[in-house]
Amino acid sequence: MNVLLVVLVAVMALVAIVLLGVAIWEFIRGCGEKKAEPVHTCCKQVEEPAPVQPVAQPEPVVEEAPVVEEAPVVEEEVAPVAEEDDQTVSFGVSNARLTLREEYEAQPAESKKWFDAIVGEAATFEKARCKESQYAYTVMQGQDTIGKMKYSKGVLMLDCTIVNAELKAYGKESGSKIKNKPIRFKITDDKVLEDALYTLRLANQVSFEARAKKKPAKAE
């Protein structure tokens, strides 16, 4: 029994060895028959581009500049400047405003007469104050400006203001800026002067009477 078993194992081992040898042979044989196929690389032939022919450049067009005839230059004759001696006096143009007295001195005799008449009339007003500034002559009665005389563009002007006492008092009480408008006279003849003097006298009388109505200050 043991002998048979040993024989069977030996046979099976022999068969296994034979099968293994056959398998190795077939593998080696298969590797020998298989040959690597050559790889063909397909390269497309690239056609070279045709040579570019240079484009002919257009010839530049030269425009002829128009011929401008120059006008003949005429030289102006300059008069020779006379040399100034030591006694020559130069006067420059001045825009300085003339003062009241400078305007007065530049006026004709008739205009000076009108000016003097107004100054003389104002001098007769009782308790009036007359003040001559650089550009105007002002007549005041108390705190009221009743007349203002000046020159405007060479013409004698007189503004007369008749101060309304009630309107003035109302303005002080209410705080309103109410002013009596002056009456303007442009003295150009004797008739206008007469009207202006009458209005100036009236303005002085109204302001003088308003001052007289005020209560005198109490003595301490």
C-alpha positions as CSV (number, residue, x, y, z in Angstrom):
1,M,0.0,0.0,0.0
2,N,2.7,2.4,0.9
3,V,4.7,1.4,-2.2
4,L,1.7,2.2,-4.4
5,L,1.3,5.6,-2.8
6,V,4.9,6.5,-3.3
7,V,4.8,5.4,-6.9
8,L,1.6,7.5,-7.5
9,V,3.2,10.6,-6.0
10,A,6.3,10.1,-8.1
11,V,4.2,9.8,-11.2
12,M,2.3,12.9,-10.4
13,A,5.5,14.8,-9.8
14,L,6.9,13.6,-13.1
15,V,3.8,14.7,-14.9
16,A,4.0,18.1,-13.3
17,I,7.6,18.5,-14.3
18,V,6.8,17.5,-17.9
19,L,3.9,20.0,-18.1
20,L,6.0,22.7,-16.6
21,G,8.7,22.0,-19.2
22,V,6.2,22.1,-22.0
23,A,4.9,25.4,-20.8
24,I,8.3,26.9,-20.6
25,W,9.1,25.7,-24.1
26,E,5.9,27.1,-25.6
27,F,6.7,30.5,-23.9
28,I,10.2,30.6,-25.3
29,R,9.0,29.6,-28.7
30,G,6.3,32.2,-28.8
31,C,8.8,34.9,-27.9
32,G,11.1,33.8,-30.7
33,E,8.4,33.9,-33.4
34,K,7.1,37.4,-32.4
35,K,9.2,40.0,-34.1
36,A,8.9,43.7,-33.6
37,E,7.2,45.3,-36.5
38,P,9.0,48.3,-37.8
39,V,7.3,51.6,-37.0
40,H,6.8,53.8,-40.0
41,T,6.7,57.5,-39.2
42,C,4.6,59.3,-41.7
43,C,6.0,62.7,-42.2
44,K,4.1,65.1,-44.3
45,Q,6.1,67.0,-46.7
46,V,5.8,70.6,-46.0
47,E,5.8,72.7,-49.2
48,E,8.0,75.6,-49.0
49,P,6.1,78.9,-49.5
50,A,6.7,80.7,-52.7
51,P,9.2,83.5,-52.4
52,V,7.4,86.9,-51.7
53,Q,8.1,89.3,-54.5
54,P,8.7,92.8,-53.2
55,V,5.9,95.2,-53.9
56,A,7.0,98.2,-55.9
57,Q,6.6,101.4,-53.8
58,P,4.9,104.3,-55.4
59,E,7.2,107.2,-56.2
60,P,6.7,110.1,-53.8
61,V,4.7,113.0,-55.2
62,V,6.5,116.2,-54.7
63,E,4.1,119.2,-54.5
64,E,5.5,122.4,-55.5
65,A,4.9,125.1,-52.9
66,P,3.1,128.1,-54.2
67,V,5.2,131.0,-54.7
68,V,4.2,133.9,-52.5
69,E,5.2,137.3,-53.6
70,E,6.3,139.3,-50.7
71,A,5.0,142.8,-50.5
72,P,7.7,145.4,-50.5
73,V,8.5,146.7,-47.1
74,V,7.9,150.3,-46.9
75,E,10.0,151.9,-44.2
76,E,8.1,154.6,-42.3
77,E,9.9,157.8,-41.9
78,V,10.3,158.6,-38.3
79,A,10.5,162.2,-37.4
80,P,13.6,163.0,-35.4
81,V,12.9,163.6,-31.7
82,A,13.9,167.1,-30.7
83,E,16.2,167.2,-27.8
84,E,14.7,168.8,-24.7
85,D,16.5,171.5,-23.0
86,D,16.5,172.1,-19.3
87,Q,13.5,174.5,-19.5
88,T,11.1,172.0,-21.1
89,V,8.3,170.8,-18.8
90,S,6.5,167.5,-19.5
91,F,2.9,167.0,-18.4
92,G,1.7,163.4,-18.0
93,V,-2.0,162.4,-18.4
94,S,-3.6,162.0,-15.0
95,N,-7.0,160.5,-14.1
96,A,-6.9,162.0,-10.6
97,R,-10.2,163.4,-9.5
98,L,-10.3,167.2,-9.1
99,T,-11.1,168.5,-5.7
100,L,-14.0,170.9,-5.0
101,R,-11.9,174.0,-5.1
102,E,-10.0,172.8,-8.3
103,E,-13.4,172.3,-10.0
104,Y,-14.5,175.7,-8.8
105,E,-11.4,177.4,-10.2
106,A,-11.9,175.7,-13.5
107,Q,-15.5,176.9,-13.9
108,P,-16.6,180.0,-15.8
109,A,-17.6,183.1,-13.9
110,E,-21.3,182.4,-14.1
111,S,-20.9,179.0,-12.5
112,K,-18.7,180.5,-9.8
113,K,-21.5,183.0,-9.1
114,W,-24.0,180.1,-8.5
115,F,-21.6,178.4,-6.1
116,D,-21.0,181.6,-4.1
117,A,-24.7,182.3,-3.9
118,I,-25.4,178.9,-2.3
119,V,-22.5,179.3,0.1
120,G,-23.7,182.8,1.0
121,E,-27.3,181.6,1.6
122,A,-26.2,178.8,3.9
123,A,-24.2,181.2,5.9
124,T,-27.4,183.1,6.9
125,F,-29.0,180.0,8.5
126,E,-29.3,180.2,12.3
127,K,-27.4,177.5,14.2
128,A,-26.5,175.8,10.9
129,R,-23.1,174.2,10.4
130,C,-21.4,174.5,7.0
131,K,-18.5,172.2,6.2
132,E,-16.3,172.1,3.1
133,S,-14.5,168.8,2.5
134,Q,-12.2,167.8,-0.3
135,Y,-15.0,167.1,-2.7
136,A,-18.2,168.5,-1.3
137,Y,-19.8,171.4,0.6
138,T,-22.3,170.2,3.3
139,V,-24.9,172.2,5.2
140,M,-26.3,170.7,8.5
141,Q,-29.0,171.8,10.9
142,G,-28.5,169.8,14.1
143,Q,-28.1,166.2,13.0
144,D,-29.9,166.7,9.7
145,T,-28.0,167.1,6.5
146,I,-30.2,169.6,4.6
147,G,-27.9,170.5,1.7
148,K,-24.9,169.0,-0.1
149,M,-23.2,170.7,-3.0
150,K,-20.6,169.2,-5.3
151,Y,-19.5,169.0,-9.0
152,S,-20.4,166.1,-11.2
153,K,-18.7,165.9,-14.6
154,G,-18.1,169.7,-14.4
155,V,-21.7,170.6,-13.5
156,L,-22.6,172.1,-10.2
157,M,-25.1,169.9,-8.3
158,L,-27.1,170.7,-5.1
159,D,-29.0,168.0,-3.1
160,C,-31.6,169.5,-0.7
161,T,-33.2,167.2,1.9
162,I,-36.4,168.2,3.7
163,V,-36.4,166.0,6.8
164,N,-39.8,164.9,8.0
165,A,-39.7,164.9,11.8
166,E,-42.5,162.4,12.2
167,L,-41.0,159.9,9.7
168,K,-37.6,160.3,11.3
169,A,-39.1,159.6,14.8
170,Y,-40.9,156.5,13.4
171,G,-37.7,155.2,12.0
172,K,-35.9,155.4,15.3
173,E,-38.8,153.8,17.3
174,S,-39.4,150.9,14.8
175,G,-35.8,150.4,13.8
176,S,-36.7,150.8,10.2
177,K,-34.2,152.1,7.7
178,I,-36.4,154.9,6.4
179,K,-34.6,157.9,4.9
180,N,-35.8,161.1,3.4
181,K,-34.7,161.3,-0.2
182,P,-32.9,164.4,-1.3
183,I,-34.1,166.6,-4.1
184,R,-31.4,167.1,-6.7
185,F,-30.8,170.3,-8.6
186,K,-28.5,170.6,-11.6
187,I,-27.5,174.2,-11.5
188,T,-27.3,175.3,-15.2
189,D,-29.1,178.7,-15.1
190,D,-30.4,181.3,-12.7
191,K,-34.0,179.8,-12.6
192,V,-32.7,176.5,-11.4
193,L,-30.6,178.3,-8.8
194,E,-33.6,180.2,-7.5
195,D,-35.6,176.9,-7.1
196,A,-32.6,175.3,-5.4
197,L,-32.1,178.2,-2.9
198,Y,-35.8,178.2,-2.0
199,T,-35.7,174.4,-1.3
200,L,-32.6,174.8,0.8
201,R,-34.2,177.5,2.9
202,L,-37.3,175.3,3.4
203,A,-35.2,172.3,4.4
204,N,-33.4,174.5,7.0
205,Q,-36.6,175.9,8.4
206,V,-38.2,172.4,8.9
207,S,-35.1,171.1,10.7
208,F,-34.7,174.2,12.7
209,E,-38.3,174.1,14.0
210,A,-38.0,170.4,14.8
211,R,-35.0,171.2,17.0
212,A,-36.9,174.0,18.7
213,K,-39.7,171.6,19.7
214,K,-37.4,169.3,21.5
215,K,-37.5,169.6,25.3
216,P,-34.4,171.3,26.8
217,A,-32.2,169.0,28.9
218,K,-32.9,169.0,32.7
219,A,-30.3,170.8,34.8
220,E,-28.6,168.6,37.3
